[in-house]
Amino acid sequence: MKHRRVLFIAVPIAILLLPLGIYLVDRAVSDDVIARNVTVAGVEVGGLNTADATVAVERYEGDLRASTGVFKVNDATFKLSPVEIGLDADIPTAITAASSARKTGGPIARFAAWIVSFSKQEDIPLDITFDEEAIDDVFTAWERTAVADPAFEGAVTIEAGVVTPQYPATGQGIDRAFARTQVQREMSRLDKSGVVVPVIVIEPVLTDAQIDAAAAELAEMINDPIHLISTDVGFRVTFTPEQLASAAVAEVSEDGTEMVTRFDAETVLKILEPRKSEYEIPPVNAQLDVDFETDVISVVAGRSGTLLDVEGLMASMKEAALGSGTGEFPLIVGAEPDLTTAEAQALTSLKPLGGFTTHHPARQNRVINIQTMADEVDGAIVEPGAVFSLNEYVGPRTEAKGYVADGAIINGVPYCCDHPANIGGGVSQFGTTFFNAVFFSCLEDVEHQPHSLYFDRYPMGREATLGVPGPDVAFRNNTESPVIIKTAYTDTSITVRMYGDNGGLTCTDVTYEKEDIVKFEEELVADELDEIVPGEREKERSGSDGFLVRVDRVVTRPDGSQETDMKLVWRYRPLTELYTVHPCEVTGEPVNCPVQLPSLTDKTWEEALGMLDELGLLAAKTTGFVDDPEKDNIVLTQDPAPGEWVPLGSTIKLTVGVFQEE
């Protein structure tokens, strides 16, 4: 009996708990999808995740957009596409609501909603909006076609400078408030049935007196020229009556209660466009002027840019036209400069950290390049922690920026001047000067590379070359204050100086003696112009020794303690000394050197023959009669002449005297 009683109690309990168990399992497997039997505007989204549900509702929206409505106004029928009136469905909000449906409230409420989901659908509305201005435009177009006697609110027109009032008239028109509701309801559903748009008698709101007043005001606005002035940028403009007439308009106010006059902004801006650069001025950075003798920093004020206050201009034009004929040309503050006057003033307390000067001959192309780069870099400000790169800041050296061709190291040798890399040649001197300013300012070296060859105008091992895209010269501002880079130059020197606050550090160098010196050698190249004779040479390039050099940077703190924070090591390679010589003197050239003819006249035939034989030359003898016995067997002439150079084995024509007694 006991077992039967237990079974009698357990079975009903199990039956009661079965739905709860199914609910818990169903909830566990479907918690990330929309609940069962949920729709959005009738579109089934239950059981879908949000992405799939969005696609389903977007498809419905697409169907709506493709569904054309049919409207009848009087006897005319019109088709209307939802796209024309800007149909837009708020799908994200609807999907969010659908995702929460039947999932809110406590456990009992959610269980109850689950039970209901098997028998009752929950539909989430889809909010659909339209462009009301576009609907009004459609109504206006329909009225022009379908309404024979439309109501008219009046107008004022200008033709050839003549203002003409057009008075209001009673007539028919679409009942816009009611028709707007009809159109929105019809275009928001797929099962369209067609709509008859109501047409009613419309009494104009405006009066003839209001139209006359607007016409009188419009005529006054275009009667005389107006003059507007901006004292801020020194701009003055005059609008002629013809220009004013092209821009003046009268229109019904938004609330429909009055006729208002104004100047059309778009037309006025077209009139002003050719002079836009005169009043819309770009910002001007404040400038830091440094006296290199006293290191005093002063500020040349900058200014913000200016922009046209279009709304203010329309008001100013109307006020001037209806008043004195003059007024303000209104501008507003535009872009701020990269360096404002206030920001520049805050930098005037910075002190010199270090600098460097190098020298050069005057009036060379390379000097133009050095000074052009100096001008570009002058006044640059490097914020704490920032890296300043010469190549990134200056960019490519181009003729358009003022750079010219000069010598550069190309493929390991100095070269000038028809290679693209020659444009901007010589700026490595600025790079060297810049690097040394970084070095002695105790700033952090990020990148630099000495020349492959040593030039004695630079400090050994403490110099830098420049190229595009590299090598580069770059440093990091490792201080807590901005660093200002200032440059100055004369005809024969370039100076770079850094201003900032490095906590009182000073830096000096220790440059060690040259090591591993490799003497330069001579290099001979053949004269291809046939201008150099054997034994002569023309120096084309001086040689330089190769060697290794070490340079340390020693940092001294305000308390006198020191540390070496940079150890530079660089090996310069030797450069051969180059001479142009006769091809026969170049090692390996298969050319025998020519010989220079001595004078053979007044020599005996035998002496001349011997001299030519020693030089590796041949002789061709011709004779000529002489009446002086002392000229007998003596060379009278030679061809080629003495002093000329002839190849070995050449035959020299000699005329030898023969005495013949009478």
C-alpha positions, 0 to 999 in steps of 0.5 A, spaced: 500 500 500 505 504 501 508 503 494 502 505 491 501 511 495 508 514 493 506 512 486 500 516 486 503 522 489 509 522 484 506 521 478 502 528 478 508 531 480 512 529 475 506 531 470 506 538 473 514 539 473 514 536 465 513 543 462 517 546 467 523 542 465 521 543 457 521 550 459 528 550 462 531 546 456 528 551 451 531 557 454 538 554 455 538 552 447 534 559 445 537 564 450 541 568 444 535 568 439 528 572 439 523 568 442 518 564 439 512 567 435 515 574 435 514 578 429 516 585 426 511 589 422 508 582 421 515 579 419 516 572 422 523 573 426 522 568 432 527 563 433 532 568 429 538 571 432 539 579 431 543 579 424 538 574 421 532 578 424 535 584 421 536 581 414 529 579 414 526 586 416 530 589 411 528 585 406 521 587 408 523 594 408 526 593 401 519 590 398 516 597 401 520 601 397 519 597 391 511 598 392 508 604 388 502 607 391 496 610 387 493 616 388 487 620 385 486 628 385 480 630 382 480 627 375 488 625 375 491 619 377 498 619 380 503 613 382 508 615 387 514 611 389 516 611 397 523 613 395 521 619 392 518 621 399 524 618 403 521 612 406 526 610 412 524 604 417 527 604 424 530 597 424 535 597 429 530 599 434 525 594 432 530 588 432 532 591 439 525 590 442 524 584 438 530 581 442 527 583 449 520 580 447 518 575 452 524 575 456 523 581 461 520 580 468 522 575 473 522 567 473 514 566 473 513 572 468 518 569 463 515 562 464 508 565 463 510 568 457 513 562 454 507 558 455 503 564 451 508 564 446 505 557 443 498 560 442 499 568 441 503 572 436 507 578 439 508 583 433 513 589 434 511 595 430 516 598 425 517 605 426 516 608 418 518 615 417 518 620 411 521 626 408 515 631 410 518 636 405 518 631 399 511 630 401 509 637 400 513 638 394 509 632 391 503 635 393 505 641 389 506 638 383 500 634 383 496 641 384 499 644 378 496 638 374 490 636 377 487 643 380 485 648 375 484 654 379 489 653 385 489 657 391 495 663 390 498 666 396 501 671 392 509 673 390 513 678 388 518 677 382 524 681 379 525 682 372 530 686 369 531 690 375 523 691 375 519 689 382 512 686 380 507 684 386 503 678 384 497 678 389 493 672 393 487 669 390 482 664 393 482 657 389 482 650 390 488 645 393 490 639 397 488 638 404 495 637 406 494 636 413 489 630 412 492 628 405 499 627 409 496 622 413 493 618 408 499 618 404 504 616 410 499 610 412 498 608 404 505 608 403 507 604 410 504 598 408 504 592 402 497 591 401 496 598 398 488 599 395 489 606 392 487 613 395 483 619 393 486 625 396 481 630 398 481 637 395 478 643 398 477 651 397 483 655 400 483 662 402 489 665 402 492 668 408 496 673 406 493 680 404 494 685 398 497 690 403 502 685 405 504 683 398 505 691 396 509 692 403 514 686 401 514 689 394 516 696 396 521 693 401 524 689 395 525 695 391 528 699 396 533 693 397 536 693 390 535 701 388 542 703 390 549 699 391 551 697 398 558 697 401 561 693 406 567 693 409 571 688 414 576 692 418 579 686 421 582 683 414 582 690 410 576 687 405 571 692 402 566 690 397 561 693 393 554 690 390 551 693 384 544 694 383 544 689 378 548 684 383 543 685 388 537 684 384 540 677 382 540 675 389 534 679 392 528 674 393 521 675 397 518 668 399 512 666 404 514 665 411 515 658 414 508 659 418 505 662 412 503 669 415 507 674 412 511 675 405 519 676 407 524 679 403 532 677 403 538 676 399 539 669 397 546 666 400 548 661 394 547 667 389 551 672 393 557 667 395 557 666 387 558 673 386 564 673 392 567 667 389 573 670 385 575 674 391 574 669 397 582 669 398 581 676 400 577 675 406 577 668 408 585 668 410 588 662 413 591 662 420 598 665 421 603 662 426 606 666 431 613 667 430 619 666 435 625 671 434 631 670 437 637 674 438 643 670 437 647 675 441 643 675 447 639 669 446 633 673 448 626 670 445 621 675 443 614 673 439 611 676 433 604 675 434 600 670 429 593 670 428 587 665 427 584 664 420 577 667 418 571 665 415 565 668 412 559 669 417 554 667 411 548 668 415 551 675 418 552 677 411 545 676 409 543 680 415 548 686 414 546 686 406 539 687 408 540 692 413 545 696 409 540 696 403 535 699 407 539 703 411 545 708 409 548 703 404 554 701 408 555 696 413 560 691 416 562 685 412 562 680 417 567 674 419 568 669 424 574 666 427 576 660 423 582 655 424 587 656 429 594 657 428 599 651 429 602 656 434 598 661 437 601 668 440 599 665 447 603 659 446 609 662 443 609 667 449 610 661 454 616 659 450 620 665 451 623 663 458 627 657 454 634 658 454 640 656 449 641 648 450 647 648 445 649 650 438 654 649 432 657 653 427 660 650 420 663 655 415 663 654 407 666 659 401 661 664 399 656 664 392 656 656 391 650 652 389 651 648 395 650 655 399 643 656 396 641 649 398 644 649 406 640 656 407 634 653 404 634 648 408 635 652 414 629 657 412 625 651 412 627 648 419 628 655 423 623 655 428 621 648 429 618 646 435 619 639 438 614 637 444 617 633 450 618 626 448 617 627 440 622 625 435 624 630 430 626 628 423 630 632 418 627 628 412 620 628 415 620 635 416 623 638 410 621 633 405 624 631 398 629 637 396 626 639 389 627 645 384 620 647 386 622 649 393 628 653 391 634 647 391 639 647 386 644 642 383 651 641 386 656 635 388 654 629 392 657 623 394 653 618 389 655 610 389 661 612 394 664 618 390 663 625 389 659 627 383 656 633 380 651 635 377 646 631 372 644 626 377 637 627 381 641 626 387 645 632 386 638 637 387 640 639 394 647 637 394 651 640 400 645 640 405 649 635 409 653 641 411 646 643 414 645 636 417 652 636 420 651 642 423 644 640 426 647 634 429 652 637 432 647 642 435 643 636 438 650 633 440 652 639 445 645 640 447 645 633 450 639 631 446 638 624 445 640 622 438 635 617 434 639 617 427 645 619 424 650 617 419 657 620 418 660 621 411 663 615 408 669 619 406 672 624 410 671 632 409 676 636 413 671 642 414 667 637 418 669 635 425 672 627 425 666 622 427 662 628 429 658 629 423 652 627 418 650 626 411 643 627 408 639 623 403 632 622 401 629 617 403 636 616 407 640 617 411 637 622 416 638 626 422 633 625 427 633 626 435 628 625 441 626 631 445 628 627 452 627 633 456 620 635 460 620 642 456 619 644 448 625 644 444 625 650 439 630 649 433 633 656 431 637 657 425 642 663 422 646 664 416 651 668 413 654 668 406 660 663 409 657 660 415 651 656 418 649 656 425 643 651 428 642 652 436 637 649 440 633 652 446 629 649 451 630 646 459 634 640 459 635 641 467 642 644 467 646 639 463 652 641 459 655 636 454 662 636 451 666 631 446 672 627 447 675 626 440 681 621 440 686 620 435 686 617 428 687 609 428 688 604 422 690 610 417 690 607 410 693 612 405 690 614 399 693 611 392 693 614 386 688 613 380 690 614 373 684 615 368 685 615 360 684 622 357 679 621 352 679 628 349 686 627 346 688 633 350 694 631 354 701 628 352 705 623 355 709 625 361 703 630 363 697 629 368 691 633 370 689 632 377 681 631 377 680 629 385 684 630 391 685 623 395 684 622 402 686 617 407 681 612 410 682 611 418 678 610 424 676 615 429 672 615 436 668 620 439 665 620 446 660 625 449 661 627 456 654 629 460 656 634 466 650 635 471 649 641 475 652 638 481 659 637 477 658 629 476 659 626 469 657 620 465 659 618 458 652 617 454 655 616 447 660 612 444 661 614 437 666 609 432 666 611 425 671 608 419 672 613 413 674 609 407 680 612 403 679 616 396 684 615 391 687 621 388 685 621 381 689 624 375 687 624 367 693 622 363 695 620 356 692 613 355 699 610 354 700 611 361 694 608 364 696 601 366 693 595 362 692 600 356 694 597 350 697 603 347 704 605 346 706 612 348 708 617 342 714 620 342 716 627 341 720 629 335 726 633 336 729 638 331 733 634 326 735 640 321 743 641 321 744 634 323 748 629 318 744 624 315 747 619 319 746 623 326 739 624 324 738 616 322 741 614 329 736 619 333 730 617 329 732 609 330 733 610 338 726 613 338 723 607 334 722 611 328 723 610 321 726 615 316 725 617 308 730 620 305 729 625 299 735 630 297 736 637 295 742 640 291 745 645 295 751 650 293 754 650 300 759 644 301 758 645 308 750 643 307 752 637 304 749 631 307 746 635 312 738 635 314 735 641 311 728 640 313 723 634 316 716 633 316 713 632 321 716 639 324 720 638 331 716 638 337 710 634 334 708 627 337 708 621 333 706 614 334 712 609 334 714 606 328 712 612 324 716 614 318 719 621 318 721 625 311 727 628 311 730 632 306 738 631 305 743 636 302 747 634 296 753 639 294 754 639 286 760 642 284 759 647 278 
